[in-house]
């Protein structure tokens, strides 16, 4: 067993096999200072509070826990689940060639195998299924797809799985199903829970009714939650105050707060504000509790206020204008609170520095919570939908503190940014030259970047020393994952909670907020710290 650095606030405990990893996952449950545990195929990611414990103390404890947990039983058996599958995946023929069997043989044996959910991860409702047929050991794609459709049935390594919603992914696709893997209105939300025994059966070419899979699809209701009025009435009628109306959402406008930490073992990312400093500064300025919900946006945008209140814009620096109902325009300062009257419209210009702006309103945005947070998780689809023009959002009527007019000083990242990182847990999977190159070379932020991950491009790619398949394991926010093409992906707040590409290093916790302000074209230099 090894205990590896996963970040400045997490370690990765490497186990002998899947059974030992499951036992170790249970053993860490009540350890002081442990905030989160994410099981993997042969690992447990342990995220800790550095004010309570340390990586060195956890490494010492791991030796004790592995010995005391050795006599514990294996994973408890769970419910039986039947998943109808149309074997029409675009990688089905590739998988047959890799396994040196016919397509029909792949379909027959995938359906005949007995599959068990070993653990959850990657995304809410994504179960890692281990089967009893040794045939299935399939390498991942050399480069992950940017979008895999919901319901895709896939293979990677010894595992099979079903994508619960459209997301990036590098697994080999062999089919599709209409079974709903994740529904926050269901108890439990995941169809495939750890220990569940799963049988894949061949479905008809027509759509499979929800009754067949034994679940209901609440996605239609979720899509409209972002358009609920303050008084519950339809858009277009008079609005109850206080409220905030979206006039122009820009490139993206989302509700965010501190997120959902502690649910990664269920495949639920922490999500929350990409720039936590901007969230803190916005709520401080208008007197809110520091965990109150705000709006986080990209690009020029505009909102209208219903009722008088106090607002602020933090994060990315942009030109700010307030236009009254009489047509008069006044400029307002960045990061300082300002008063608005009923009907005032706030216009936010193109950022001159940084990427994401944050709008705070006294009383906070009062959208319904899901799993303890109002944050929009763009990977999982949890929380309010991305906002559109005409959406009206309820605003609270009380705040616990007074308005603080003096903004806190802050330097936003420019076109060249230096970010602190720790190496590991899989830096030994790369050549020594590649490890040096990570911090010696500039990396450019590509346009293919979002809250899930920032795709980077360097003149030279990172060369692997180990070319084996890496069994899926936990990943932290700020992890630098390297696909087979050698071009890194920097994980954001909505990142998959587990993955199978090696992670060469991770941002320090202090560097994560600067990463949330990286715009396409920005250049990064990583600085390795202990």
Rosetta blueprint (number, residue, H / E / L):
1 X L
2 X E
3 X E
4 X E
5 X E
6 X E
7 X E
8 X L
9 X L
10 X E
11 X E
12 X E
13 X E
14 X E
15 X L
16 X L
17 X L
18 X H
19 X H
20 X H
21 X H
22 X H
23 X H
24 X H
25 X H
26 X H
27 X H
28 X L
29 X L
30 X L
31 X L
32 X L
33 X L
34 X E
35 X E
36 X E
37 X E
38 X E
39 X E
40 X L
41 X L
42 X L
43 X E
44 X E
45 X E
46 X E
47 X E
48 X E
49 X L
50 X L
51 X L
52 X L
53 X L
54 X L
55 X H
56 X H
57 X H
58 X H
59 X H
60 X H
61 X H
62 X H
63 X H
64 X H
65 X H
66 X H
67 X H
68 X H
69 X L
70 X L
71 X L
72 X L
73 X L
74 X L
75 X L
76 X L
77 X L
78 X L
79 X L
80 X E
81 X E
82 X E
83 X E
84 X E
85 X E
86 X E
87 X L
88 X L
89 X L
90 X L
91 X L
92 X H
93 X H
94 X H
95 X H
96 X H
97 X H
98 X H
99 X H
100 X L
101 X L
102 X L
103 X H
104 X H
105 X H
106 X H
107 X H
108 X H
109 X H
110 X H
111 X H
112 X H
113 X L
114 X L
115 X E
116 X E
117 X E
118 X E
119 X E
120 X E
121 X L
122 X L
123 X L
124 X L
125 X L
126 X L
127 X E
128 X E
129 X E
130 X E
131 X E
132 X L
133 X L
134 X L
135 X L
136 X L
137 X L
138 X E
139 X L
140 X L
141 X L
142 X L
143 X L
144 X L
145 X E
146 X E
147 X E
148 X E
149 X L
150 X L
151 X L
152 X E
153 X E
154 X E
155 X E
156 X E
157 X E
158 X L
159 X E
160 X E
161 X E
162 X E
163 X L
164 X L
165 X L
166 X L
167 X E
168 X E
169 X E
170 X L
171 X L
172 X E
173 X E
174 X E
175 X E
176 X E
177 X L
178 X L
179 X L
180 X L
181 X L
182 X E
183 X L
184 X L
185 X L
186 X L
187 X L
188 X L
189 X L
190 X E
191 X L
192 X L
193 X L
194 X L
195 X L
196 X L
197 X E
198 X E
199 X E
200 X E
201 X E
202 X E
203 X L
204 X L
205 X L
206 X L
207 X L
208 X L
209 X L
210 X H
211 X H
212 X H
213 X H
214 X L
215 X L
216 X L
217 X L
218 X L
219 X H
220 X H
221 X H
222 X H
223 X H
224 X L
225 X H
226 X H
227 X H
228 X L
229 X L
230 X L
231 X L
232 X L
233 X L
234 X L
235 X L
236 X L
237 X L
238 X L
239 X L
240 X L
241 X L
242 X L
243 X E
244 X E
245 X E
246 X E
247 X E
248 X E
249 X L
250 X L
251 X L
252 X E
253 X E
254 X E
255 X E
256 X E
257 X L
258 X L
259 X L
260 X L
261 X L
262 X L
263 X L
264 X H
265 X H
266 X H
267 X L
268 X L
269 X L
270 X L
271 X L
272 X L
273 X L
274 X L
275 X L
276 X H
277 X H
278 X H
279 X H
280 X H
281 X H
282 X H
283 X H
284 X H
285 X H
286 X H
287 X L
288 X L
289 X L
290 X L
291 X L
292 X L
293 X L
294 X E
295 X E
296 X E
297 X E
298 X E
299 X L
300 X L
301 X E
302 X E
303 X E
304 X E
305 X E
306 X E
307 X L
308 X L
309 X E
310 X E
311 X E
312 X E
313 X E
314 X E
315 X E
316 X E
317 X E
318 X L
319 X L
320 X E
321 X E
322 X E
323 X E
324 X L
325 X L
326 X L
327 X L
328 X L
329 X E
330 X E
331 X E
332 X L
333 X L
334 X L
335 X L
336 X L
337 X L
338 X E
339 X E
340 X E
341 X L
342 X L
343 X L
344 X L
345 X E
346 X E
347 X E
348 X E
349 X L
350 X L
351 X L
352 X L
353 X E
354 X E
355 X E
356 X E
357 X E
358 X E
359 X E
360 X E
361 X E
362 X L
363 X L
364 X L
365 X E
366 X L
367 X L
368 X L
369 X L
370 X E
371 X L
372 X L
373 X E
374 X L
375 X L
376 X L
377 X L
378 X L
379 X L
380 X L
381 X L
382 X L
383 X L
384 X L
385 X L
386 X L
387 X L
388 X L
389 X L
390 X L
391 X L
392 X E
393 X E
394 X E
395 X E
396 X L
397 X L
398 X L
399 X L
400 X L
401 X L
402 X L
403 X L
404 X L
405 X L
406 X L
407 X L
408 X L
409 X L
410 X L
411 X L
412 X L
413 X L
414 X L
415 X L
416 X E
417 X E
418 X E
419 X E
420 X E
421 X E
422 X E
423 X E
424 X L
425 X L
426 X L
427 X H
428 X H
429 X H
430 X E
431 X L
432 X H
433 X H
434 X H
435 X H
436 X H
437 X H
438 X H
439 X H
440 X H
441 X L
442 X L
443 X E
444 X E
445 X E
446 X E
447 X E
448 X E
449 X E
450 X L
451 X L
452 X L
453 X E
454 X E
455 X E
456 X E
457 X E
458 X L
459 X L
460 X L
461 X L
462 X L
463 X L
464 X E
465 X L
466 X L
467 X L
468 X L
469 X L
470 X L
471 X L
472 X L
473 X E
474 X E
475 X L
476 X L
477 X L
478 X L
479 X E
480 X E
481 X E
482 X E
483 X L
484 X L
485 X L
486 X L
487 X L
488 X E
489 X E
490 X E
491 X E
492 X L
493 X L
494 X L
495 X L
496 X L
497 X L
498 X E
499 X E
500 X L
501 X L
502 X L
503 X E
504 X E
505 X E
506 X E
507 X E
508 X L
509 X H
510 X H
511 X H
512 X H
513 X H
514 X H
515 X H
516 X L
517 X L
518 X L
519 X L
520 X L
521 X L
522 X L
523 X E
524 X E
525 X E
526 X E
527 X E
528 X E
529 X L
530 X L
